[in-house]
Amino acid sequence: GNNYINKNIGRPHIARIIEKRGYISYKEAFERYLYNNGPCYEPKMEILPEIAIEYIHKAGGIAVLAHPGIALPYEYIDTMIDMGVNGIEVYYPKHSEQKKHDFLEIARRSGLVATGGSDFHGDKNDYRIIKNHKVDYDVYVKLKRYYDNRKYNEEIKYKQ
């Protein structure tokens, strides 16, 4: 069956299919065809960060800065905080202990909620990445508390 019906399909999915059919390896698919601006690269529709943050907030969500220091250079972190992000991804498989420490300090000094994740984008039956990356339950508790407090404060604001 087609596992991709009604789902977003990205480069990892295409590379996986190419490998599964025996043409070339997953890694080679990226190296030869799917790399940024490569022959089979299709740019994503982009949205300005401040607009994305606004939409997330309007939808009742918590805007979290993902992959800081990797997808976003350090010098832009304070700009994103000024734009209104509510959280920062501290616990990420590619973060060194030093980066975790740095991002926890940024979260503390800026009043952001510290989040984390595995960055898992694989098949739902391939949990190797998730097994090797743990995020404390306390992160969920703090995120939930942050959300509940924000929701409560919004309700109070509308009642006044």
Backbone bond lengths (Angstrom), bond angles and torsions (degrees), N, CA, C in turn:
res aa  C-N    CA-C-N  psi(-1)  N-CA   C-N-CA  omega(-1)  CA-C   N-CA-C  phi
1 G - - - 1.433 - - 1.503 111.31 -
2 N 1.305 115.52 167.67 1.452 121.33 179.50 1.522 109.14 -91.69
3 N 1.334 116.64 110.50 1.465 121.96 -178.58 1.524 112.41 -78.87
4 Y 1.330 118.23 -4.22 1.451 120.33 -172.96 1.528 113.74 -107.87
5 I 1.320 117.75 9.55 1.458 120.73 178.33 1.526 108.78 -65.90
6 N 1.324 116.66 132.20 1.468 124.28 179.01 1.521 113.04 60.81
7 K 1.318 118.05 29.85 1.460 121.58 177.71 1.519 108.84 -129.49
8 N 1.324 115.46 156.65 1.456 119.78 173.38 1.516 108.51 -73.55
9 I 1.311 116.40 134.20 1.457 121.10 178.97 1.521 107.71 -110.91
10 G 1.317 115.82 126.02 1.455 121.11 179.82 1.512 111.47 -120.58
11 R 1.308 114.54 -177.35 1.461 120.40 -178.72 1.524 113.19 -57.22
12 P 1.336 119.26 -40.20 1.471 118.18 178.58 1.528 112.79 -59.62
13 H 1.329 116.71 -37.60 1.466 120.35 179.84 1.529 110.70 -65.71
14 I 1.325 116.05 -43.50 1.467 120.67 179.99 1.521 110.33 -64.55
15 A 1.329 117.04 -45.16 1.472 120.96 179.23 1.525 110.82 -60.55
16 R 1.327 116.48 -38.72 1.470 120.79 -179.74 1.535 110.80 -64.96
17 I 1.322 116.97 -40.90 1.473 121.07 179.12 1.531 110.33 -66.74
18 I 1.328 116.88 -43.43 1.470 121.07 178.62 1.527 110.16 -58.74
19 E 1.331 115.79 -43.89 1.465 120.02 179.25 1.527 110.99 -66.92
20 K 1.328 116.22 -44.22 1.468 121.02 -178.29 1.532 111.43 -60.50
21 R 1.315 116.71 -33.61 1.472 120.76 179.78 1.529 112.46 -83.32
22 G 1.334 116.53 -2.21 1.453 120.68 172.94 1.514 116.48 84.96
23 Y 1.315 117.99 13.41 1.462 119.71 -178.79 1.527 111.33 -74.58
24 I 1.317 116.48 -60.50 1.464 122.73 177.71 1.522 107.72 -148.45
25 S 1.325 116.20 169.77 1.465 120.14 -179.44 1.530 110.40 -73.35
26 Y 1.316 114.35 162.31 1.465 122.23 176.91 1.527 109.38 -54.92
27 K 1.328 115.76 -49.76 1.466 121.91 -178.27 1.531 110.69 -60.43
28 E 1.330 116.37 -44.76 1.458 120.72 -178.84 1.535 111.65 -65.70
29 A 1.322 117.08 -33.56 1.469 120.41 177.19 1.525 110.30 -58.30
30 F 1.333 115.97 -41.85 1.461 119.76 177.61 1.522 111.02 -71.04
31 E 1.333 116.22 -44.16 1.466 119.98 -176.92 1.527 112.65 -63.99
32 R 1.324 118.36 -34.87 1.466 121.56 -175.44 1.525 114.34 -96.59
33 Y 1.334 116.91 -34.09 1.462 118.96 -169.44 1.527 116.05 -127.57
34 L 1.308 117.57 -38.53 1.464 120.52 -166.71 1.524 115.06 -100.72
35 Y 1.327 118.06 2.67 1.463 120.35 -179.29 1.533 109.42 -64.95
36 N 1.340 115.98 161.94 1.468 120.21 179.96 1.523 110.40 -54.43
37 N 1.311 115.58 127.14 1.464 124.56 -179.02 1.529 113.41 65.17
38 G 1.326 117.26 16.54 1.462 122.20 176.53 1.519 111.14 -75.14
39 P 1.342 117.36 178.89 1.467 120.79 -174.97 1.532 114.54 -62.55
40 C 1.314 118.17 -24.82 1.474 120.46 -179.84 1.525 111.97 -114.48
41 Y 1.309 116.69 17.83 1.459 121.16 -178.88 1.523 109.85 -83.86
42 E 1.300 115.90 133.10 1.463 121.90 175.45 1.524 107.11 -120.03
43 P 1.335 118.04 115.71 1.466 119.04 -177.65 1.527 111.66 -61.92
44 K 1.310 114.55 145.41 1.464 120.66 177.37 1.522 108.73 -78.76
45 M 1.324 114.46 153.60 1.452 118.88 171.18 1.527 106.66 -68.54
46 E 1.299 116.56 130.34 1.456 119.75 -177.18 1.515 110.67 -105.64
47 I 1.325 114.32 153.05 1.455 121.71 177.99 1.524 106.92 -132.42
48 L 1.302 116.53 141.30 1.461 119.90 178.22 1.526 109.32 -63.61
49 P 1.330 117.28 139.70 1.471 119.73 -177.50 1.525 113.61 -55.94
50 E 1.330 117.30 -41.18 1.467 119.04 -177.94 1.526 111.72 -65.83
51 I 1.334 117.16 -31.40 1.470 120.99 176.89 1.529 109.40 -71.62
52 A 1.329 116.34 -43.52 1.469 120.33 178.55 1.524 110.39 -60.01
53 I 1.324 116.86 -44.56 1.467 121.42 179.57 1.528 109.80 -61.53
54 E 1.321 116.66 -43.79 1.469 120.95 178.54 1.532 111.00 -59.99
55 Y 1.334 117.28 -46.17 1.471 120.99 179.79 1.523 111.32 -63.33
56 I 1.320 116.52 -41.75 1.469 120.51 178.99 1.522 109.59 -60.66
57 H 1.333 116.46 -46.31 1.465 120.25 -179.97 1.527 111.65 -64.62
58 K 1.329 117.25 -42.66 1.470 120.61 179.11 1.522 111.72 -62.17
59 A 1.328 115.98 -30.67 1.468 120.40 178.95 1.525 111.63 -83.28
60 G 1.338 117.32 -0.25 1.459 120.99 179.36 1.513 113.67 86.91
61 G 1.321 116.75 12.68 1.464 120.33 -176.92 1.510 113.48 -92.80
62 I 1.306 114.22 175.73 1.458 123.39 177.22 1.525 106.87 -110.31
63 A 1.314 116.86 119.93 1.468 121.39 -179.46 1.524 109.02 -82.65
64 V 1.327 115.51 119.73 1.465 121.05 -177.30 1.521 109.40 -118.13
65 L 1.305 115.85 133.36 1.458 122.57 176.65 1.524 108.52 -78.91
66 A 1.338 116.16 110.72 1.464 121.49 -177.23 1.526 110.97 -91.92
67 H 1.310 115.50 145.48 1.472 123.98 175.65 1.530 113.57 51.81
68 P 1.331 118.96 45.94 1.469 118.77 178.89 1.527 109.87 -61.84
69 G 1.320 115.49 143.97 1.458 119.67 -179.84 1.513 113.09 80.82
70 I 1.334 117.38 -10.25 1.467 121.12 178.32 1.522 107.93 -117.86
71 A 1.331 116.86 -68.98 1.465 120.63 178.05 1.529 110.41 -76.68
72 L 1.315 116.33 -23.61 1.459 121.42 -179.07 1.526 108.46 -128.86
73 P 1.330 118.14 119.94 1.465 119.97 179.19 1.530 111.73 -60.02
74 Y 1.318 115.47 150.48 1.465 122.04 -178.28 1.524 112.75 -50.29
75 E 1.330 116.90 -40.58 1.466 119.29 -173.36 1.526 113.38 -64.72
76 Y 1.340 118.34 -14.03 1.459 121.10 179.48 1.530 113.46 -96.87
77 I 1.308 117.43 -7.03 1.468 120.36 -176.09 1.528 111.09 -60.78
78 D 1.330 117.60 -47.63 1.471 119.95 -179.80 1.529 111.47 -63.07
79 T 1.324 116.95 -35.18 1.467 120.74 177.09 1.521 110.31 -62.19
80 M 1.330 116.32 -43.70 1.467 120.47 178.95 1.530 110.60 -64.81
81 I 1.312 116.79 -38.21 1.469 120.44 177.25 1.531 109.07 -62.40
82 D 1.331 116.59 -44.23 1.470 120.75 178.02 1.527 111.91 -62.27
83 M 1.335 117.13 -28.94 1.470 121.42 178.87 1.523 112.17 -75.86
84 G 1.337 117.33 -14.31 1.455 119.12 174.54 1.512 117.55 113.59
85 V 1.345 118.88 16.20 1.467 117.29 175.38 1.523 108.88 -62.43
86 N 1.319 115.61 149.05 1.461 121.55 -177.35 1.518 112.84 -102.76
87 G 1.332 116.37 -19.01 1.457 120.13 -176.46 1.508 111.63 -145.40
88 I 1.329 114.65 168.04 1.457 121.63 178.34 1.523 108.28 -138.68
89 E 1.326 116.06 135.47 1.462 120.65 -179.98 1.526 108.69 -76.60
90 V 1.319 114.97 108.33 1.462 122.27 -179.57 1.522 110.27 -93.60
91 Y 1.319 116.53 -46.03 1.469 122.78 -173.92 1.526 109.23 -95.47
92 Y 1.313 115.24 100.77 1.466 123.17 -174.03 1.527 107.21 -141.70
93 P 1.334 119.14 138.29 1.466 120.70 -174.04 1.528 115.27 -54.50
94 K 1.321 117.77 -30.32 1.465 120.02 -177.29 1.527 113.44 -91.33
95 H 1.332 117.59 1.48 1.459 120.03 178.63 1.523 110.41 -85.93
96 S 1.320 115.72 130.19 1.466 121.23 173.12 1.528 108.36 -72.03
97 E 1.316 115.92 169.02 1.472 119.66 176.22 1.528 110.05 -59.94
98 Q 1.331 117.03 -36.83 1.463 120.63 179.13 1.525 111.02 -64.26
99 K 1.339 116.71 -43.20 1.471 119.72 178.45 1.522 110.46 -63.66
100 K 1.333 117.26 -42.50 1.471 119.74 177.40 1.521 109.73 -56.82
101 H 1.325 115.91 -46.58 1.465 120.77 179.48 1.532 110.51 -59.97
102 D 1.337 116.77 -46.69 1.473 121.13 -179.43 1.528 111.37 -60.20
103 F 1.333 116.53 -44.92 1.464 119.93 -176.81 1.527 111.87 -72.77
104 L 1.321 117.15 -32.14 1.474 119.51 173.38 1.524 109.91 -63.06
105 E 1.316 116.63 -40.38 1.464 120.88 178.73 1.530 110.57 -65.47
106 I 1.323 117.35 -41.77 1.475 121.00 176.86 1.529 109.75 -61.45
107 A 1.329 116.91 -44.04 1.469 120.98 178.99 1.523 110.19 -60.78
108 R 1.326 116.56 -45.54 1.468 120.99 -178.55 1.526 111.15 -62.00
109 R 1.320 116.69 -50.12 1.474 119.70 -174.98 1.530 112.58 -71.62
110 S 1.342 117.14 -23.58 1.467 120.77 -176.75 1.522 113.39 -102.67
111 G 1.329 117.45 -1.90 1.458 120.50 -179.00 1.514 113.63 70.97
112 L 1.331 116.97 28.03 1.465 121.30 179.02 1.521 110.21 -92.52
113 V 1.319 115.98 153.39 1.457 120.10 174.14 1.532 107.07 -84.13
114 A 1.330 116.48 134.09 1.467 122.25 178.49 1.521 108.41 -86.17
115 T 1.330 116.64 125.48 1.460 120.89 -179.01 1.525 109.63 -121.54
116 G 1.316 115.20 -179.80 1.458 119.69 177.66 1.503 111.12 -167.11
117 G 1.304 114.87 166.96 1.450 120.62 177.91 1.509 110.89 -171.81
118 S 1.310 115.13 174.19 1.463 120.79 -176.47 1.522 112.50 -89.02
119 D 1.330 117.76 -16.74 1.461 123.33 -171.88 1.524 110.54 63.77
120 F 1.318 116.19 29.95 1.464 122.53 -177.33 1.520 110.20 -75.02
121 H 1.325 116.30 122.25 1.462 122.18 177.92 1.521 111.23 -125.96
122 G 1.317 117.22 15.96 1.458 120.92 -174.24 1.510 113.50 -86.76
123 D 1.329 113.77 -172.50 1.456 120.14 176.39 1.517 109.36 -62.02
124 K 1.323 115.63 148.81 1.462 119.27 -176.78 1.526 112.71 -62.90
125 N 1.315 118.17 -18.17 1.468 120.78 179.31 1.525 112.88 -95.64
126 D 1.317 118.20 1.58 1.462 122.23 -178.27 1.525 108.81 -108.78
127 Y 1.322 115.72 90.77 1.463 120.62 -173.16 1.525 113.40 -101.49
128 R 1.333 119.24 16.38 1.467 120.57 -177.30 1.519 112.12 -58.00
129 I 1.313 117.47 -43.69 1.463 120.65 -178.14 1.523 110.05 -64.95
130 I 1.305 116.81 -43.32 1.462 120.98 -178.46 1.522 110.73 -64.08
131 K 1.320 117.24 -40.85 1.467 120.76 -179.54 1.520 111.89 -60.56
132 N 1.322 117.31 -32.77 1.459 121.48 -175.63 1.524 113.68 -90.70
133 H 1.306 117.93 0.06 1.466 120.49 -178.74 1.523 109.09 -134.28
134 K 1.294 115.77 116.55 1.462 121.21 -177.76 1.528 110.07 -112.30
135 V 1.309 115.21 143.94 1.456 122.43 172.29 1.518 105.83 -123.51
136 D 1.324 116.35 128.76 1.462 120.38 -178.19 1.526 111.71 -58.46
137 Y 1.310 115.27 145.23 1.465 121.95 176.87 1.527 110.02 -57.88
138 D 1.319 116.58 -29.89 1.455 122.23 179.52 1.536 111.50 -57.65
139 V 1.329 117.08 -31.45 1.468 120.71 177.76 1.529 109.36 -62.86
140 Y 1.327 116.76 -44.20 1.472 121.16 177.02 1.530 110.38 -61.57
141 V 1.325 116.49 -45.85 1.468 120.98 -178.07 1.530 110.07 -59.06
142 K 1.330 116.79 -45.84 1.466 120.50 -179.58 1.532 111.49 -66.44
143 L 1.318 116.80 -39.23 1.461 120.77 178.37 1.525 110.30 -64.41
144 K 1.309 116.53 -43.44 1.472 121.88 178.67 1.528 110.23 -63.83
145 R 1.323 116.50 -44.06 1.469 120.83 179.16 1.532 110.06 -62.03
146 Y 1.316 116.17 -43.09 1.463 120.76 178.21 1.525 110.11 -59.29
147 Y 1.328 115.98 -47.06 1.465 121.49 -179.88 1.529 110.60 -61.76
148 D 1.324 116.72 -48.28 1.469 120.80 -178.91 1.523 111.34 -61.60
149 N 1.339 117.47 -42.13 1.469 120.90 179.04 1.522 111.04 -64.77
150 R 1.324 116.14 -41.56 1.458 119.66 179.46 1.517 110.89 -65.14
151 K 1.321 115.78 -43.12 1.464 121.06 178.98 1.532 109.76 -61.87
152 Y 1.336 116.92 -43.82 1.460 122.03 178.82 1.532 110.05 -61.30
153 N 1.334 116.94 -46.06 1.465 120.73 -179.83 1.525 111.83 -63.17
154 E 1.335 117.60 -36.60 1.469 121.18 176.97 1.528 110.24 -65.55
155 E 1.341 117.13 -41.65 1.468 120.70 179.50 1.519 110.80 -62.98
156 I 1.328 117.07 -41.30 1.471 121.81 178.49 1.532 109.34 -62.51
157 K 1.334 116.52 -44.04 1.461 121.84 -178.72 1.530 110.73 -59.64
158 Y 1.341 117.42 -42.00 1.460 120.72 -177.64 1.525 112.07 -73.56
159 K 1.316 118.83 -25.38 1.469 121.80 -179.28 1.521 111.98 -79.01
160 Q 1.323 117.45 -18.61 1.471 120.54 -177.33 1.504 112.10 -80.92
